[in-house]
Amino acid sequence: MFLLLHHPNLTESDGLVTLPGSADGRAEGSGEDASVGAREIADAVERLATLWSVAAQEATVRLSPHQLRALRAVEAAPEVNLTGLAERLDIGLPTASRLCDRLEAAGLLERSLHPSNRREVLLTLTSQGRRVLGDVACRRARALAGVLAAMEPAERSALIRGMKAFLRAPD
């Protein structure tokens, strides 16, 4: 079975996803072997990542995936310090500092001294940074909604159930 991601910036080869199952949509195998379908799911995740990236690049402010992750990390942990951001992103402190330099220069992030520890720098989103994250989230939701709308209701329900189960499963 194939799923075509309908997006103006995706070519047919970018948007073609092979989903687990036979050509008529029936699942192959008993489902007891976890490796069955893993390749097809990996392909679908890769296409979703492409859809996600394209939607982010169409936002009012273009950000690299690294910059977007940094803004989302600061949004999730308001007033995180530079060390905390580096740890959340799994990058070195100098890299995190340069990343913050660029985000601050773009007016998306503010640095301020910690009120009780002047050696510590706190990071917060600016109102523009929050607007950019909101714009990216809206664009991604619209792009995903377009794909979901193209699916049959039963397929959409099955995908949602599967994704919920995936989120509940331990790492």
C-alpha positions in Angstrom: 0.0 0.0 0.0 1.3 3.5 -0.8 0.6 6.9 0.9 1.3 10.0 -1.2 2.1 13.0 0.9 0.3 15.9 -0.8 2.6 18.9 -0.4 3.5 21.5 -3.1 7.3 21.3 -2.3 7.5 17.5 -2.3 8.1 15.6 -5.5 6.3 12.3 -6.2 9.4 10.4 -5.1 9.7 12.4 -1.9 6.1 11.8 -1.0 5.7 8.1 -1.8 5.7 6.0 1.3 5.4 2.3 1.4 3.3 1.3 4.5 3.3 -2.1 6.0 0.9 -4.6 4.4 0.1 -5.9 1.0 -1.1 -4.0 -2.0 -4.7 -4.3 -0.9 -3.9 -2.9 2.6 -4.1 -6.1 4.6 -1.3 -6.6 7.1 1.3 -9.2 6.2 2.3 -11.8 8.7 0.9 -12.5 12.1 2.3 -9.3 13.7 4.1 -11.2 16.3 7.5 -10.5 14.9 8.4 -6.9 15.7 10.9 -6.7 12.9 8.1 -7.2 10.3 7.2 -3.8 9.0 10.0 -2.0 10.7 11.6 -1.0 7.4 8.3 0.3 6.0 7.6 2.2 9.2 11.2 3.7 9.0 10.4 4.8 5.5 7.2 6.4 6.6 9.0 8.2 9.5 11.6 9.5 7.1 8.8 10.9 4.8 7.1 12.4 7.9 10.4 14.1 8.8 10.7 15.5 5.3 7.1 16.8 5.5 7.9 18.3 9.0 11.1 19.9 7.7 9.5 21.4 4.6 6.7 22.9 6.7 9.2 24.4 9.1 11.2 25.9 6.2 8.1 27.6 4.9 7.7 29.5 8.2 8.0 33.3 8.2 11.5 32.9 9.7 13.7 30.1 8.3 15.5 28.2 11.0 17.9 25.3 10.8 16.7 22.2 12.5 19.3 22.8 15.2 18.0 26.3 15.8 14.4 25.1 15.9 15.3 22.4 18.4 17.0 25.0 20.6 14.0 27.3 20.6 11.7 24.3 21.4 14.1 23.3 24.3 14.0 26.8 25.7 10.2 26.9 25.3 9.9 23.6 27.2 12.2 24.7 30.0 11.8 28.5 30.5 14.8 30.3 31.8 17.1 27.3 31.2 20.8 28.2 31.5 23.3 27.7 28.7 24.7 24.5 30.3 21.1 23.1 30.6 20.4 23.9 26.9 23.7 22.2 25.8 22.7 19.1 27.8 19.2 19.0 26.4 20.5 19.3 22.8 23.5 17.0 23.5 26.0 19.5 22.2 29.1 21.1 23.6 28.9 24.4 25.5 30.8 26.4 22.8 28.4 25.1 20.2 25.4 26.0 22.3 26.8 29.5 22.9 27.3 30.1 19.2 23.8 28.8 18.5 22.4 31.2 21.1 24.4 34.1 19.6 22.6 33.6 16.3 19.2 33.2 17.9 19.7 36.3 20.0 20.9 38.3 17.0 17.7 37.2 15.1 15.6 38.5 18.0 14.3 35.1 19.0 16.1 34.5 22.2 17.2 36.7 25.2 20.0 36.1 27.6 19.9 37.6 31.1 21.9 37.2 34.2 20.4 35.0 36.9 19.1 37.2 39.7 21.0 35.3 42.5 24.0 34.0 40.5 25.6 36.6 38.2 27.8 33.9 36.7 24.8 32.1 35.3 23.0 33.2 32.1 19.3 32.4 31.7 17.7 31.9 28.3 14.2 32.9 27.5 12.2 33.2 24.3 11.3 36.6 23.0 7.7 37.3 21.8 9.1 36.9 18.3 10.6 33.6 19.2 7.2 32.4 20.5 5.5 33.6 17.3 8.0 31.7 15.1 7.4 28.5 17.1 3.7 29.0 16.8 3.9 29.6 13.1 6.0 26.4 12.6 3.6 24.4 14.7 0.6 25.6 12.7 2.3 24.9 9.4 3.3 21.4 10.5 -0.3 20.7 11.7 -1.8 21.9 8.4 0.7 19.7 6.4 -0.1 16.7 8.5 -3.8 17.3 8.4 -3.6 17.4 4.6 -2.0 13.9 4.6 -4.5 12.6 7.2 -7.4 13.9 5.2 -6.3 11.9 2.1 -6.4 8.7 4.1 -9.5 6.5 4.5 -11.1 7.0 7.9 -10.3 3.4 9.0 -6.7 3.9 8.0 -6.5 7.2 9.9 -8.0 5.6 13.0 -5.6 2.7 12.7 -2.6 5.0 12.4 -3.8 7.0 15.4 -4.2 3.9 17.5 -0.8 2.7 16.4 0.9 5.9 17.2 -0.7 6.0 20.7 0.6 2.5 21.3 4.0 3.5 20.1 4.1 6.4 22.6 3.1 4.1 25.4 5.7 1.5 24.6 8.9 1.7 26.7 12.2 2.6 24.9 
